[in-house]
Amino acid sequence: MQMSRRQLLLRLAIGLAGVVGIGMVALERVDFSEHHGTTLAEKAAVAEAKKSEPPVVKTIHPKRDDTLQVSVELLAVAEPFYQANLRARASGVVSRVTKDIGERVSKGELLIEIDVPDLEKDVAQKRSIVEQRRQELRAAEVDVRRTEAKRETAKASVALAESAVNVATSTVDYQGKRLTRYRTLASRDAIGQDVVDEQERDYQASVATLEGSKVSVTKAKADLQEMAIAVEAAQVEVELKRALVRVAENDLEKAQSLADYARIHAPFDGVVLSRRVDPGSFVQNATSGQSEPLMRLARMDRVTIVSKLPDNAAPFLTQDTQATVEMNELPGISLSGALSRFSPAIETGDRTVRVEVDLFNGEYLAYQAYIAQRIRTEMTALATGISPATALNAGLLGIGRMVTLANDGKGAADRLASFPMPRDSSLVQTPKLLPGMSGRMRLHLGPIDHGCTLPSTAIYNRSGKPYILLVQGKTLQEMPVKIQVNDGVLARVAMIDRSQGRETYRELTGSEEIVTARQLEFRTGQTVSPQLSDW
């Protein structure tokens, strides 16, 4: 099919227009190069000059301020003030459970009872043995009184025998004198010999009677000694019976203690967190093997906020350290309190120090009553003369951070729990703290004395290790450091010098010039133009 004349002319026109357009663009580029070639060269020269100049870096000098305080933010978790996992110490079937999850309990209240008939029978048997031993003791005491009476009889017999000896002695003396007179009369033929013989017989009889009385005295004294020994033996028997009573009572007490293990009581006032047993359940003695807690209790009127402080900040902890707590479950609420206690040693496992803050977990009126009661108790004991009202007024100003009272905390000299006063004063109700809540704790450490601090931005990490970038002259030097404390705003570090395989620490003097930003863009040995600024 042949192309028409009109179509041919149209295609020629389009081709001609394209050729004209290409030519015009080429002419414009040639003209631009002729008129602006000098400007492009100048710009290239300026760019090259800038590359040859050393880069400008912002630097500072560390500052020494002995009153400077820094803060450290740590992960924190809320724990009950007291908590206990109650386990069975006797094996048997649970007969009664008196409390359920969420119910409050009082100290000493019965919570779980286990049926232990064998232990109960053992207690009854031991009680009968105790009663038997006591009866034996009473019989032994009666025997002592009986032998003491016999001893007194023996004493009387000795006295009676001695009296008989005295009578017999007098009779012998009388009969002897009478025999002498009769012999004198017989020598004068005043009486017959037969009368003298009779008198001599009477004299010999009295002598024999005297000897018999003396033997009776000896026998009576022997009987008395025998009774004294009998009394001593009876007293020993009493002591033996008393010892047997004590042994039986100890056996009964032991059996009763084992039976009491079947009754689990609340160790403190609190609330039931969990219950894993029901009537009819068989439980195993926890001392003979592993067993699950039957019930878990917690004291909820106070909670303990627990955190772990790194070892490099541990030296700055004091009894006056204050803490600010923010829990994830209570957004926008910041709670303040005093540091209640902290470990005096660094854990070797994770190189941390455990810190705790006790917070009162209730309404402010209840906290006032708590303070007043504790102060009244302390004032009564110490007799300082400070009225509870004065103490309570002081409590409104933070007595929880100023007064330590005994026997109301985890230790003998724990601080009073602080009231978690929210920073937002518009809150009508005090936030409720629950064990298990997590958040962050900011410890306000200080003062950081005898050392220089620098902005936290001056520290950077390379390969997981901290460094600072020093400017010596106009040359950069990367210096490894040990971070002593860093709160995200200010930091205190010690420079590490390595020589001959050893590390030594050197404190900042304040004369160092340190780069504060963009450290990773530079390298050791690079020439820079430092721009010192105040901070």
Secondary structure, DSSP 8 states (H G I E B T S, - for coil): ----HHHHHHHHHHHHHHHHHHHHHHHHHHHHHHHHHHHHHHHHHHHHHHHHS--EEEEE--EE-TT--EEEEEEEEEEEEEEEEE--SS-EEEEEE---TT-EE-TT-EEEEEE-HHHHHHHHHHHHHHHHHHHHHHHHHHHHHHHHHHHHHHHHHHHHHHHHHHHHHHHHHHHHHHHHHHHHHHHTTSS-HHHHHHHHHHHHHHHHHHHHHHHHHHHHHHHHHHHHHHHHHHHHHHHHHHHHHHHHHHHHHHHHHHHHTTEEE-SSSEEEEEE---TT-EE--GGGS----SEEEEEEEEEEEEEEEEGGGGGG--TT-EEEEEETTSTT--EEEE--EE-SS--TTT-EEEEEEEEE-S-HHHHHHHHHHHHHHHHHHH-----HHHHHHHHHT-GGGT-B-SSSSSSTT-B--B--EES-TT-SS-----TT-EEEEEEEE----SSEEEEGGG-EEETTEEEEEEEETTEEEEEEEEEEEE-SSEEEEEEEEEETTEEEEEE--S---EE-S-GGG--TT-B-EEEE---
